[in-house]
Amino acid sequence: MRELDVTKIRDAVCTMVQEVNYDLPADVLCVIKCAKGCERNERAAYILDKIEENIRIAGEEHIPLCQDTGLACVFLEIGQEVALTGGYLYDAVNEGVRRGYTEGYLRKSVVADPLRRVNTKDNTPARIHVDIVPGDQVKVTVAPKGFGSENMSRIAMFPPSAGEEGVKNFILETVRLAGGNPCPPIVLGIGIGGTFDSVALLAKKALLLPIDHQNEDPYYAAMEEELLAKINALGIGPQGFGGDTTALGLNILTAPTHIAGLPVAVNVNCHVSRHKEVIL
């Protein structure tokens, strides 16, 4: 049994919540560059150029990509052969978030109660998701989520009769309703199956996949390709001003479900699709 002090996790989270707000993942930047080169709308190409410039400045000057530095979502894959020592895991993660957002001068966006709206002033608590996996390592993924895009996300509990067309129409409707609100070009995480509570998490986990990831199931790979083409044909474009680039990419994750149900969740992300991981 391997021992791992939770202070290692704390320190990793502290570093990552800062870095992920300054440096866009390389896969996302690559897709933005490609989209700019293919964009036929002059205004849209100009906006994509400014987005690229913002990304460059953020990285060079070590300042946030966006003023909304997000609610810290932390995903932990803990090997079952790991014994965590030195304190309570959730306390360590939240301390890492607290230190990172304070040391990095990142905006604190968390309120302690959803209705009374008192700011916690250190961006805690984080949303923490833990999976137990084989092995003796711990994978830590940090994905701050801004709420301009989070507010555009939707979930639906369809009957099985809705079928593939019902699922695709719901996803397209979600993008149409969102319009320019989530700061397109967007990235979509889509969950299909499971239960009411698990399908939303499935959609969020889909956002952690590389933006150019292709589903291993040819059926869903074809659906991803079709949906991306139809979304970009909507003409919403960068920042909602029209163009060919409404979405940079989307990924679908699925799970077994009940014979009477067809849960679907769409987690919308802006082009600042922040996520970073480390293995301890």
Secondary structure, 3 states (H helix, E strand, C coil): CEEEEHHHHHHHHHHHHHHHHHCCCHHHHHHHHHHHHHCCCHHHHHHHHHHHHHHHHHHHHCCCCCCCCCECEEEEEEECCEEEECCCHHHHHHHHHHHHHHHCCCCCCCECCCCCCCECCCCCCCEEEEEEECCCCEEEEECCECHHHHCCCEEEEECHHHHHHHHHHHHHHHHHHHCCCCCCCEEEEEEEEECHHHHHHHHHHHCCCCCCCCCCCHHHHHHHHHHHHHHHCCCCCHHHCCCCCCEEEEEEEEEEECCCCEEEEEEEECCCCCCEEEEC
